[in-house]
Amino acid sequence: MKQRTGPLADVRIIDLTQYLAGPFCTMLLADLGADVIKVEAPGGDPTRQMGPLPPDTGGCDYGGYFASVNRNKRSVVLDLKSAADRDALLKLVDSADALVENLRAGAMDRMGLGYEALHERKPALVYAAIRGFGDHRTGQSPYINRPAFDVVSQSMGGLVSFTGPEGGPAYRTGAAVGDIYPGSLAALGVVSAIHAARRTGQGQFVDVAMYDAILTLCEEITYQYSMRGRVMRPNGNNHQTLVPYGIFPTQDGAVAIAGQTDHHWQLLCGIIGRPELAGDERTHNNRARLRNAPFVRALLSEWTSARPTREVVAALDGKVPSGPVNNGKDIFEDPHVRIREMLVETPMPGNNPPVVLAGAPIKFTATPSGIYARAPRLGEHTAEILAEAGIAPRQG
């Protein structure tokens, strides 16, 4: 492992998470330099077996999914059904700033490892939980015992309700936002609580419900309904209140164009050869353009669809906010992501080629974040981590 240089290099996290929401939270903390100790049951995180898998599966016990969100972590295997391994976890907690888990509500309590027990042992410990519907310590939801995954939180939090083709069925978003956004908020919560604990000497329980997180992400649906009684519906690639603001077809793909301000609309009118529309009563301001949205969108679509993506982007470059709709291949060919270190070649265990992962998006000038190490094999650091906690090597 390279030296951890991020701003959290003095932070240690005990990670009892699996699947995506929890591991994404601890991945962010690890990318920022934290020493993240991933505690896995003897069978390991179930995502180790999810593809795409590398050619040499004998030398590597995980695929791309696990590699992506478990980089920069160390793995220790503990069977928490065993009293000895529960004691080992408690010793690991003694040197940690925070513990993060995303198990079913009550699972840690039944093992004697819940927040109250750990807080009594180490008052400064921050204990964070990511669950579908939260924890009873911050609010007793009627759904608290339900399991949840991305598609459930996207649906119940409102995101699915206004995503999809205009006038058509509601769609789940392509990215697993229902896991990733709660995980991101939990990382912020953990850092904030550690900051408070170092000031006061007291840790606390940090609770992020996936439902709550997605509701926050969809903040517009709350004030639209509150102030106007409006239930937002799928609106395709267009914006509910800004025109033009959306995705427009080209000869070979599509582009995003945000020309909703009067300044950008005036520039856009000149670029497409219709300068008179800048002062036209149908289109002179956003309110007028919203009333005449089909006309505006058809006008722009006619111009963009007659040209290749590269030509459209070049015409708008530096004038009107715009960009191509990139797929994976396009992103790999874009110089921006290489310059910004957002595509990072990362080793894989065994006789396997490296995998390219999305890099750390939070950049620092003095304490660089980044990918310091590949994801660990199951239990790869068990002896090392237990030795650090003063636990004698296991026999057999």
N, C-alpha and C positions, 0 to 999 in steps of 0.2 A: 504494500500500500504506500502510495506517495504521501508526503506530509499533508495533513489537513490544515489548510490555510484560511478557511472561511472564518467569519466573525463569531461563529459558535464553537470554535475549536476547544473552548474550555467547558463545554457542556456534554454531559453523558445522558443518553436516553436508553431506557429499557423498553424494547419494542415487542409487544405480545400481539401484534396485529397480523392479519392475513387477508388474502384477496386483494382489493384495490384501495378502498378509501383510507384504511389505516396505513398500509405500506406507502401510499403516496404522501401522506402526512410526514411520516418518518424519513422518507426519501428526501423531501424538501429540507428537513432539519440536517440530514447527513450531507446533502449538497452544500449546505451553509457551514459545514465543518464539524458538526456534532459527532461524537463517538456514539454510534447507534448499535446497540447489541440486540440482534434479532433472536428472540427466544422462540424456538420451534419445538413442537411435539416430536416424538420419534418418527412419525410419518412425514413431517415437514409441512410447510405451507402448501395447500392444495394447488396453488398456481404453479408450483415447480413442474407439474406435469402438463401444463397447457402450452400449446404450440404458439409459433413455429419452433420445433425442436431442432437442435444442431445435428450435423451428420454423426459425430462421435458421442452418442448418448451414454456410452460406457464411461467416458471421461468427464461428463458434465451432466448433472442431474436436474437441469432446468432449461427452459427455452426463453424466447424473446420477452414474453410477458413478465416473468420473474426477473429477468436480467434488467429490464427497464426500471422497475420501481423498487428494486432492492440493492442497487449499486451502493457503494460506499458503506456497506453495513458488515458487521461481523456476526456469524451464526453460532449459537450454542444450543445444543439439544438438551431439553429438560422435560421430564415426564411429571407434570404437576399433579398427577394422581399419586405420586410417590412422596412420602413425607420428607425423605432426604433431598429430593429435588425441589420441593417447596422451600425447604430451609436454604438451599443454594440460591434460589431466586431472592429470598430475603437478604442474603448477603450481597447480592448484586445491587439490590435497591439501596443498600447502605452507602454506596459510592455514586449513586445516580442523582441527577437533578429532576428527572421526570420519568414517569412510566406511561406508556400509551397502549391502550387495548381497544379492540372493536368486537369483543365477544358478546354473546347474548346477555341481556340484563340479568344480573344476579349470579352469573357464572363464577366470577372471581370471588364474590362474597361466600359462595358455598364452599370454596376451597380455603377459606380463611385468609384470602389475599385481597379483599376489597379495600376501598379507600380508607375507611375508618381504621382498619387494622394496620395498614401501611403508614397512615398519618401518625398513629400512636408510636410506631417504631421510629419514624423519621418525620418530624413535624414539617420540615422544609420541603418535603417531596411534593412535586406537582403530579397529579394523577389525572390523565386525560382519557376520555372515552368517546368513541364515535359509534353511534348506533342509529338505526333507522328512525326511531322516534324519541330518542333521548333517554334520560335516566331519572329515576324517581327523586333523586336528590335536588333536581332543579325544576321538576314539574311532572306530576303523575299523569302522563298521557294515557288515554284509553287504549292506545295501540302499543303500549310500551313493550309487550312481550312478543310482538310480531317481528319476524325477520324481515330484512329489506335488502334489496340490491339496487343498482343504478336505475333500472327502468321503473322501479316502484317509486323511488324518491323523485325522479323526473316527472312522473305522472301525478303524484299526490301534491307535489310542491307547485304545480301549475305550468311547468315548462312545456310539457307535451301539448297542453290545451291550445297554445297559440303558435305552435311550430308545425309547418306543413304547407302544402299547396293552397293557394287562395281558394276559399270556398270548399276545400276538400277535407279529407280526414286528418286527424292530428297525428304528428310523427314524433318519435323519440329522436333526439339529436344524435348525430353520428358518434361523437366523442362521449365517453362515459362521464358526463358532467355530474351526474347524480352521485358519483363516488369522488371524483377529483375535486370538485368545489368544496364539499364538506371537509375533505382531507386538507385542503389548502387553508380553510378557516381554522381547523384544529391546530395546524402548525403555528399560525399566528397566535392562537390562544395559549399554546404551550410556551412560546417565547415570552408572551406578556406575563404569564403567571410566574415563570422563572425570574423575570425581572422583579416582580413584586416580592417573591420569596427571598431574593437576595437582599432586598431592602428591609423586609420585616422579619425574616426568619421563619415565616409561615407559608407553607404550600397550600394548595386548594384543589378542589375538584373542578376540572374543565370539561364541559359537556357540550358536544356538538351533535345535534340530531340532523340526519340527512334531509329529512322533510323540511326542517327549519331553514337549512342552508339554501335549498333550492327555492324556497319561498322568498328568501332575501335576494337571491339572484334574479328573481322575476318580480322585482319591486314594482314595476309599472302596473301589473295586474291588480295590485291592491289599491292604489290611488285612483286608477281608472274606475274601478267598481265603487269605491267609497264616494268619490265626488260626482260621478255621472251615472252610476248604476250600469256601467258598460262592462259586459263580459267579452274579453278579447278572444278573437278567433284566429285560426291560421291565416296568415296574410302572405304566404309564399315568400318570395325573395324581396318583398317591398316593406317599407316602414309604415307603421300605422299613422304617423303624423308628419313625416318629413318627405318632401318630394323635390327632385329625384334623389332617392337613397336606396340602392339595392343592387341586384345582380342583373346584368344585361348580356344577351347572347352576342357572340362574335362568329366569324366564319369558322374558326377552329376551336372554340371553347366559350369562355365567358369572362366578363370583367365586373369588378365592383366599382361603382361610381357613387360618390357622395357629393352632389352638387346642390344641396338644399339651402345653403346661405345665399342671400341675394348677390353677394360678391362672386361666389363661385358659379352661380347660375349665369351671371352676365358673362363670365369667362367662357363657360361651357357653350353658351349660345354662339359666341364668336368662333369657337373651335369647330363646331359642327356646321358652320355656315348659315346660321339663322340669327344674326345679331338683333333683328327687330323684335324677337321674342322677349328680350330682356325688359322691354317696356310695354309689352302686350298686356292688356287687362286680364287675360286668362292666365298669365304666367309671371307677372311682374314681382310677386312675392310668394312666400311659401304657402300662405293661406289660399291664395288664388290657385297655385299649382296643386294643392291638395284637393280643391274642388274639381280640378280638371286633370286629375292624376292619370286616367287612362290615355288622354291625349299626350301628356308629357312623356309617359313611359313608352308609348308607341313611337313617338318621334325619336327618342334616344335609341330605342331598339332597332329602328330602321337604319340609323347611322352606324351603330356598332356592328350589326349583323352583316353589313356590306364590307367589313374589313377584318383582317386577321387580328388576333389578340395583341400581338407585338406592336402593330401600327396604332391601335387604339390607345394602348398604354403610353406609347411614345408621344402621341398628340396631347395627352392630358398631363404628362409628366411634369411635376413641379408647379402645376397650375391648379388643377382640380384634384382633390383627393380621390385616388383610384388605385387599382391593382388587379392583376390577373387572378383568376380562380385556380390556384395551384393544386396539383395532386402530388403524391409522394415523389414521383420522378421529377416533377418540376422543382420541388423543394431541394432535392439533391443537386440540381443543376444551378440553383440560385446562389450567387456569390455572397449575398447577405448572410446566410446561415453559416457559411464557413468562416467568414470574417468575424462574426459574433460568437463563434464557438458553440453554435446550437446544434451541430451534428458532430458527435464525438465518437471516434472509433475506440471501442472498448474490448479488451480481451475476453475470451471465453475459456473455461477450463478444458483440459483434454486436448486432443488433436483437432481443434476446431478453429475456423477462421474467426476474426473479431466480428463483433456486431456493432452497428452504428446506432447510437441512442440519442434521443433529444437531450440537449445539454441543460445546464442550469440557467434559467432566465433572469435571475436576480444577480446583477453584476456589481462588483465593488472595485474601487481603485486601490485600496490599501490592504484588504483582506479577501483575496479572490475566492469565490466559490467555484465549484466544479465537480467533475467526476474524478475521484481520487483512486478508486479501486473498483474492480468488477464485483458483481453479486457473488456471495459466498456459496460454496457447496454446503449441503446440509451438515451442520455440526463441524464445519471446517475449523472453527476457532474455539471449540469447546474446552480443550485442555488449556489453552492460552487464557481464556476469560476466567475459568475457574481458578487458575493459579493466581491471577490478579486479585481475586477475592479471598485468597488464602485458603482455598479448598484443595485438599489433597487429591492427587491424581486418582481416577477411578481404576478399579481392578478389572481386567478382562476386556 
